Amino acid sequence: MTFLKVMLFSLVVLLMYTAFANILPQVHSDPPSEEVVDTGSLDMAGMIAWGEKLFPGKGTCTLCHNDLGRAPDMLAMDLNKEFTERLEDPRYTGKARGLEGAKAIEAYIRESMLEPSAYVVAGFGKKGSNDSVSPMPTADKPPLKLSPVQVNALIAFLMDKAGVEPTVPLPSAAESAGGGDDADEDTGPAQTAEAALEKYTCSACHDLMGTEADTGPDLHGISRRMSREKIIEAILKPNAQIADGFEADIMPQDFSEQMRVSELDLIVDYLMKLEPRTQQNKGQ
């Protein structure tokens, strides 16, 4: 009789643990394989199609360029009219000044990606900067690190969406010789917290590693406010609890499909040790 009771108790405990495990967010040990783009075979139509994928993908443009008001909603506006108005704005003194037609639009888009603070659309600058500093990360530097060919693909997509014939160059033989511009994107799991934060572009929205980004909440001293389990939930289910002053759907919803378990642990370990900003300042 005692044996049966022990077995029954063990079975109930096992079922409880199984049920609890199934309601927790799941993290895959391997992310889905990345699409390899053969840049050597791309014509302009292929560049446009690739740019359309990069816009919400590696470029993470839709994190801010959406209908939530953090940046102009580029997919919903008349881009031809918008670009023309920006080039005619007296505040604009950038590299597209003096150019005409499609070449001016190409130069403007490229400048906005590679030198985002050269011209900031009114009302969309960093808080307190009087629209002189853009919150947008530089496209070819961490955390985005878009290659020149990827930058051109995004420009081609935006020019096409504006109804303008893209004028970007197609990939050269040297750029194509690498076997595909995305071929080296997934080089295995990140080995350090910094590499994991860069891989998933965390510092593009959060002020981590000195980026001063403020699209997402300040995470300094987060371990004083949230347990490790809550931090994991905030990464894997970001809409479960929204920080005051921020909207839902800003943070990617698919990190549970993209991150390896080891990478999630690296990021959480880093955040758990991240001191409050006041204490950091004292040490500087």
N, C-alpha and C positions, 0 to 999 in steps of 0.2 A: 504493500500500500504506500509506504514511504517512497519507494522507488518511482511509482507512478506519479506521485505528487511532484517529485523533483523533475521528472521528465516533462510533466505538464507545465511547470513553472518555467523550465528552460525554453520550451517551445514558445510560450507567451512572450518571454523576453526577446527571443530571436525574431519573432514577428514584429514586435514593437520597434526594434532596431532597424529592421528591413523597411518598415513603413516610414520611419523617420528619415532614413537615408534617401528614400525615393522622393521626399518632398523638398529636400535640399537642392539648390541649384547644382547642376552637373557641369563639370569641366572636362572636355575631351582631352585625352593625352596627346592627340595629334590634330592640328588644324586641317581644314580642307586644303587640298593642293591648289596652289596658285596657278592662274592661267599664264602660260608662257606665250609671249607675243613675239612672233618672228618679224622684227622690224624691217628686215631686208625685203619683205614682200608687201609692205604697206604702200598703198596708193593714198591719195588724199581722202577718199571715202573711208579707208581703213583708219587713218589718223583721226578723223572726226568720230568714228564709232568707238575707238579706243579712248579718246578724250571724254566721251560721254560716260564710259565706265569708270574712268579715273576720277571724275568729278565727285561722285558720292563715295568712291572707293579709297584708293591710296591717298588721293588729294584731300580727303575728308572735308571737302568744300561745303557740303550740305549740313555740317554741324553748326555752321553760323549763317550760311546763305539759305535761309528758309523763311517761313512766315512768322517767326517769333520775334523779329525785329532787332536781332543782334547785328545783322549785316544786311545789305540789300538782297532781296529775294531774286536772284539772277535768273532763276528758271521760270519766274512768273511775270517778269517785266519785259517791255519792249527794249531789247538790248541796243538795237541800232539807235533809237531815240536817246536812250540813256547815255551811251558812249559819246554821242555827238554833243549832248548837253555838257558832259563833263569836260570834253576837250575845249568847249567854248567858255567854260567857267574862268573868270579872271584869276581865280586862285590857282589855276593849273598852269604851271610853268615847266612841266616835265619834258621828257625826251620826245614825245609825240608832237610837241609844238613845232609848227612849220611844215609837218608832213601832211599829206592829203589822202582822202579816201581810205581804202582798205589798209594801206601801210600805216596810217596814223592810228587806226583801231588796233592793229597788231602790236604796234609799239606801246600803246597805252596799256593793253592787257598784260603784255610782258613786263612792263614796268610795275604794274600793280601787283604782280606775283613775286617779282624779284627785289623790288624796292617799295614795299607797301606803304611806307610813310612818306614817300615822295609827294603823294597827293591823297588826302583822306576825304572821302565823301562827307559832306556836312551832316553832322548828327551821328556819325559812326566812328568817331575817334575814341581813343582810350579815355576813361574817366579822368577829368581834370587836365586834359592836354589841349583843350580848346581846338579839337580836331586837327592837331598837328602830329599826332602819333597814332599809327594804326595798330589795332589789337591783333591783326592778322599775322601769322608766322610767315617768314620768308620761305618761299616754296622750295628752293634748292638747298636749304640748310636744315639741320635737325630741328624739330622732330620729323618733318615731312621728307626731306632729302629727295625731291623729285629730280630725275635726270633731265638733261637738256631735251632729250627726245620726248619725255613725258610732258614737260612744260609745253613743247610745241604741239603735242596732241591736245592738251587742254585748251590752248589758244585756238587751234583749228576748230574744236567743238564750239567754243563761245562765238567765234567769228561766224560759223555756219548758222548758229542759233540767231545771230543778229541779222541774218540774211545777207552776209557779206562773203564774197569768195575768199576762202582762206589763202593767205600768202606765206605761210610758214614753209620752211624747206622740208622736203622728205628726208628720212634718215640717210646719211651718207654711207658709203661702203665701209668706212672705218667703224661707224656706230653699229652697223649691221653685223660686223664680223664677230661680235661677242656672242652670237647665237641666241639673240632675243633679249630685249631690254629688261624683262621681268624675270629672266632665268635665274638670277642670283638673289631674288627677294627673300625667299624662305631658305635660309642657310642653316636651319636647325634651331633648337630652342635657345633663347637668350641665356647667357651665362652669368650676367650680373643684373642687379636691380636697375642700374642706369640704362643698360642695353634693353631691358624689358620695357621700361618707361618710354624709351625712344621708339622701340618697335611698334608700340600701340599708341604712339603720339599723345601720351598723357599730358606732357608739358605744353602742348598746343593750347589746352584749355585751362589747366591748373598751373599755378605758379610753383613749378618744380625745377630744380637745377638752374634757378636764376632767370627763367623766361619772363617773369612778371605777368603771365597770362591771367586774365580774370574772367574768362568765359564760364569757368567752373568754380566751385567753392574753394576757399583757401584750406589746404590740407595740413598746414603746419599744426602740430600738436593734436592731430586727429585721434590719437590713441587715448587722449584725456577725455574725449567726447564719445567715442564709439569703441565697442569691443572688437576683437579680431574677427569674430563671426559676423558682426554687423558691417565691417569694412568689406569683407568678402561678398556679402549680399549686395552692398552698394555698388560693387564692381560688376557683379553678374546679373543683378536685377536693379538697375539704377532708378527705375521708376517706382520701386517699392516705397521709398521715402525720399521726398524732394527737399533739399536744403532751402531754408528761408531765402527768398529773393531770387530764386532760380526756377526755371520752367522745366517741365517734363520733356523727354525725348531729345534733350541736348546731347546726352552721352550715348554712345553706341549701345544697342541693346543685345548685341550678339557676341560679347566677349566670351561667354561660356562655350561658344562654338569655335572661337579663334585661338584662345589662350591654351597653352599647355599648363598642366597642374604645377610644374616646377616654376613656370614664369609667373603664375598667380602668386605662388608662395614668395617669390623674390620681391614682387611689388608690395605685397602686404607686409612683409618683414621690413621693407624700407619705410613704409608709411607708419608702422608701429614705432619706429625709432626716430621719426621726424619730429624734432623739438618745436615747441611753440615759437613763433616768430620773435617774440620779445626776448626769449633766452638766446636765440641765435644772434640777435643784434648785439646782445651784451658781450658775446664772444668775439665780435668783429672789431 
